[in-house]
């Protein structure tokens, strides 16, 4: 059966079948091969897209912009100060205006309901660049990176260490369930995913020969893991006042050399970035001065090791986003 997702929005991976996700990964590999070979692929010349950012980003913005330009499209970037959305103009009205100007809309912000409303009212495909609940474009890059390293996805064990309530952990649980991986969330019981989402993902995983495990036990999480994944302990938009409590809860779940030795010898390390693995950022230095931690969610030795694939992962954001835009616009 041929896959056709033209005209659809890309809001969360729960909306897509396993076959559709695999199709997007295959298309990503194709576009990556064209890029690596220097072959022009301006397949969407004449189209225009707009990027709405309520949360700033390096990788997401650059990936969407470069992917759009590579495909021959015009790209407009609107930061929080460049749009009246939600201030002088409702989300519904903004969506209907932008849908008249643009062929596709990317949204990166806070509430999942906002990107859902943009999709419902704009009349054009809308792509979720990140919300508080889901980060679907990141997942395609993650799965492409895993597949490049192992040659397959089904049956692998991926463990997320840290705050498993966040958008990345939620989305990893979904994509692993869809593609037949064994997903483990390893962290404090108070920072586990919502029960309803876990229930839904377990049902999906059962259909695809995967599994969902939640544990506080670090050794259980790391044992036999093929992929160890983490994210920063405080998400964008959360107040600085939560750092102390979050460090207290998550310090033991730092991905370090000792943890990597518990995993499979061929295991890889992934991180969606940015990462606080040293003191070379304002926040990193501030945390060191306040709490004495020079490394947070991942030890610098792991981040800089041969097992770390974080920059391949970052590059793959562009190739996979290109696939999503092409598939939904052509």
Secondary structure, 3 states (H helix, E strand, C coil): CCCCCCCCCECCHHHCCHHHHHHHHHHHHHHHHHHHHCCCCCCCCCCEEEEEECCCCCHHHHHHHHHHHHCCCEEEEECCCCCCECCCECHHHHHHHHHHHCCEEEEECCCHHHHHHHHHHHCCEEEEEECCCCCHHHHHHHHHHHHHHHCCCCCCEEEEECCCCCHHHHHHHHHHHHHCCEEEEECCHHHCCCHHHHHHHHHHHHHCCCEEEEECCHHHHHCCCCEEEECCCCCCCCCHHHHHHHHHHHHHHCECHHHHHHCCCCCEEEECCCCCCCCCCHHHHHHHHHHCCCCCCECHHHHCCCCECHHHHHHHHHHHHHHHHHHHHC
